[in-house]
Amino acid sequence: MDLLEYQAKELFREMGIPVLPSQRIDRPKDLKGLTIPYPVVLKSQVYIGGRGRVGGVRFVENTIDAVAAAQTIFNLPIMGEYPTVLLAEAKYDVDREFYLAVVLNRSICRPVLLGSQSGGIDVQTALEQMQHVVVEEDFSPYYARRLALKMGLKGALIESVSGMLEKMYRLFVQHDLDLVEINPLGVTATGEVMALDGKITVNDDALARHPDLSALIAKSDVNQPGHLSTSPVVMEADGQVGILCNGAGLMMATMDAVSQAGGKPAVFLNIGGETQWDASPTALRDQLERGLEQMVQTKQVRVLLINLVSGLIPCDEIAAVIAKALMSRVRKPRRISELSPDALIAQATRFPQLVVRLVGRDRDLARSRLESVHVPLIDSLNEAVTQAVALANAAIRNS
């Protein structure tokens, strides 16, 4: 179960993690009673990342502008999700932005500290520079300092960032959390640090031990029906590439890559990352099946780029879902071995060309399964994007 940003910051404040003065906004007229001096930033409170890119974060200088901006944000869907709450927060000037997190690695059953000198919305750069430290035994400040050094920090920043990590880890342990993330951690020119945005994922099985968290979640449950859009989100009316991913960060990175390669995303659908409270192999398979069906029914999609990173489901099981979706739209049942790639596409009912990239275990089995329906498995995101854009351009020329 994810908490909204304003809820995460309530826990940050209790732990002594520095956060800015802020105020919850339930309706635009609440801004007339704002107690924070202008300028302020208004932030859409949704469970999806990447708000700033699509207009969900706005700076305002006065009450009139704030009310108008709030009305716009309340009516702005972000990956299909509308906010029911906004956060008004004091403006803060920073010199640099970092990424910090404490996450439970389920494969090794240990907490892991993550850090990058690239934070904010530049997800791909942050991942490329990400450093990690596994907490092998009982936690000590040594682990936090080790991560700060691996991040390349020097001087006073080592102390301030490692101190922040220690508080994040205490919060992580005290509340039995799966994830504590600060992105970005704002750093001023004088070296002061501030948690500008935060994300917390609660371990659903531990809620019985934490009535305070249960109360927070009960307040937001009405807004969180899996907190995902049930239909693809339209991007560009003349776009041809559909994008299906699992996770908001992966979705944003994939959309950016398609745009940078000269392609036009038509629609996208996030079927949900594996840090969701209700994530399970069965749920993710069902979401993938529904997502494929919905994307196929979107007429303007000429090419469907599927980019999935999975630890819960082996890649060959994902490939089986994709193959089943493709074969279910073949008009005349025939043995798949008798169908050539052209014949398979010709017999499919309005099925876009597929470009598939999977990251996870059993990729070789997945490759074989996809090859049986004449769909190649692409290894790198850049290669997958290049192929998707090329296929979309070819479809335009041939139409």
Long-range contacts (C-beta under 8 A, 24 or more apart in sequence): 1-201, 1-202, 1-204, 1-207, 1-217, 1-224, 1-276, 1-277, 1-278, 2-47, 2-199, 2-200, 2-201, 2-202, 2-224, 2-227, 2-275, 2-276, 2-277, 3-199, 3-200, 3-201, 3-202, 3-216, 3-217, 3-220, 4-45, 4-46, 4-47, 4-85, 4-220, 5-43, 5-45, 5-87, 5-197, 5-198, 5-199, 6-45, 6-85, 6-87, 7-200, 7-216, 7-220, 8-198, 8-199, 8-200, 9-87, 9-195, 9-198, 10-216, 11-171, 11-175, 11-200, 12-171, 12-195, 12-198, 15-167, 15-168, 15-170, 15-171, 16-167, 17-164, 17-167, 17-168, 17-171, 17-182, 17-195, 18-193, 18-194, 18-195, 19-194, 19-195, 19-198, 20-89, 20-90, 20-92, 20-194, 20-196, 21-89, 21-90, 22-87, 22-88, 22-89, 22-90, 23-87, 23-88, 23-89, 24-85, 24-86, 24-87, 24-88, 25-70, 25-85, 25-86, 25-87, 25-88, 26-84, 26-85, 27-70, 27-74, 28-67, 28-70, 28-71, 28-74, 29-67, 31-63, 31-66, 31-67, 31-70, 31-88, 32-63, 32-67, 34-63, 34-66, 34-88, 36-88, 36-89, 36-90, 37-90, 38-62, 38-63, 38-66, 39-91, 40-66, 40-88, 40-89, 40-90, 40-91, 41-88, 41-89, 41-90, 41-91, 42-66, 42-69, 42-70, 42-73, 42-86, 42-87, 42-88, 43-86, 43-87, 43-88, 43-89, 43-197, 44-73, 44-76, 44-78, 44-83, 44-86, 45-83, 45-84, 45-85, 45-86, 45-87, 46-78, 46-79, 46-81, 46-82, 46-83, 46-227, 47-81, 47-224, 47-227, 48-78, 48-79, 48-81, 48-227, 48-248, 48-270, 49-123, 49-199, 49-248, 49-249, 49-252, 50-78, 50-79, 50-121, 50-248, 50-249, 50-251, 50-252, 51-78, 52-121, 53-121, 53-252, 54-78, 56-83, 59-91, 77-229, 77-233, 79-228, 79-229, 79-233, 79-248, 79-251, 79-268, 79-270, 80-228, 80-229, 80-230, 80-231, 80-233, 81-227, 81-228, 81-229, 84-222, 84-223, 85-223, 92-186, 92-194, 92-196, 93-188, 94-184, 94-186, 94-187, 94-188, 94-194, 94-196, 95-187, 95-188, 95-189, 96-186, 96-187, 97-184, 97-185, 97-186, 97-187, 97-196, 98-151, 98-161, 98-184, 98-185, 98-187, 99-126, 99-130, 99-181, 99-182, 99-183, 99-184, 99-185, 100-161, 100-164, 100-165, 100-168, 100-181, 100-182, 100-183, 100-185, 101-168, 101-179, 101-180, 101-181, 101-182, 101-183, 102-165, 102-168, 102-169, 102-172, 102-177, 102-179, 102-180, 102-181, 103-178, 103-179, 103-180, 103-181, 104-177, 104-178, 104-179, 104-203, 105-134, 106-311, 107-311, 108-134, 110-134, 110-135, 110-136, 111-135, 111-139, 111-169, 111-172, 111-173, 113-143, 113-144, 113-147, 113-165, 113-169, 114-147, 115-147, 115-148, 115-150, 115-151, 115-161, 115-165, 116-151, 117-151, 117-152, 117-153, 119-183, 119-184, 119-185, 120-183, 120-184, 121-252, 123-249, 123-252, 123-253, 124-253, 124-256, 124-257, 126-183, 135-169, 139-169, 139-173, 141-166, 143-169, 144-169, 155-191, 156-191, 157-187, 157-191, 160-191, 160-192, 160-193, 161-185, 161-193, 164-193, 164-195, 175-202, 175-206, 175-210, 175-213, 176-202, 176-203, 176-206, 176-209, 176-210, 177-201, 177-202, 177-203, 178-202, 178-203, 178-275, 179-275, 201-275, 201-276, 201-277, 202-277, 204-277, 204-278, 226-272, 226-276, 226-278, 227-276, 228-270, 228-271, 228-272, 228-287, 229-269, 229-270, 230-290, 231-269, 231-294, 232-267, 232-268, 232-269, 232-294, 232-295, 232-298, 233-267, 233-268, 233-269, 234-266, 234-267, 235-264, 235-265, 235-266, 235-267, 235-268, 236-264, 236-265, 236-266, 237-300, 238-264, 239-263, 239-264, 239-265, 239-266, 239-267, 239-300, 240-264, 240-266, 240-300, 240-301, 240-302, 240-303, 240-392, 240-395, 240-396, 241-265, 241-266, 241-301, 241-302, 241-303, 241-304, 241-305, 241-388, 241-389, 241-392, 242-266, 242-267, 242-268, 242-269, 242-295, 242-298, 242-301, 242-303, 242-304, 242-305, 242-352, 243-267, 243-268, 243-269, 243-304, 243-305, 243-307, 244-268, 244-269, 244-271, 244-291, 244-292, 244-295, 244-304, 244-305, 244-306, 244-307, 244-308, 245-269, 245-270, 245-271, 245-306, 245-307, 245-308, 246-270, 246-271, 246-272, 246-273, 246-274, 246-284, 246-287, 246-288, 246-308, 246-309, 246-310, 247-272, 247-273, 247-274, 247-275, 247-309, 248-273, 249-273, 250-307, 250-309, 253-381, 254-305, 254-307, 254-381, 254-385, 257-381, 257-382, 257-385, 258-305, 258-385, 258-388, 258-389, 261-385, 261-386, 261-389, 262-389, 263-385, 263-388, 263-389, 263-392, 264-392, 266-298, 266-300, 266-301, 266-302, 267-295, 267-298, 267-300, 267-301, 269-294, 269-295, 274-310, 274-311, 274-312, 279-312, 280-312, 281-312, 281-313, 281-317, 284-310, 284-312, 284-313, 285-313, 285-317, 285-321, 288-318, 288-321, 288-322, 289-321, 289-324, 289-325, 292-321, 292-322, 292-325, 293-325, 295-352, 296-325, 296-329, 296-350, 296-351, 296-352, 299-350, 301-352, 302-352, 302-353, 302-391, 302-392, 302-395, 302-396, 303-352, 303-353, 303-354, 303-355, 303-388, 303-391, 303-392, 303-395, 304-352, 304-353, 304-354, 304-355, 305-355, 305-357, 305-384, 305-385, 305-388, 306-354, 306-355, 306-356, 306-357, 306-358, 307-357, 307-381, 307-384, 308-357, 308-358, 308-359, 308-360, 309-358, 309-359, 309-360, 310-358, 310-359, 310-360, 311-360, 313-360, 314-360, 314-361, 314-362, 314-365, 314-366, 315-358, 315-359, 315-360, 315-361, 315-362, 315-363, 315-365, 315-366, 316-362, 316-365, 316-366, 316-368, 316-369, 317-362, 318-358, 318-360, 318-366, 319-356, 319-358, 319-365, 319-366, 319-367, 319-369, 319-370, 319-377, 320-369, 322-354, 322-356, 322-370, 322-373, 322-375, 323-369, 323-370, 323-372, 323-373, 323-375, 326-351, 326-354, 326-373, 326-375, 327-373, 336-372, 336-373, 337-372, 339-374, 340-374, 341-374, 344-373, 344-374, 353-391, 353-395, 355-384, 355-387, 355-388, 355-391, 356-384, 357-381, 357-384
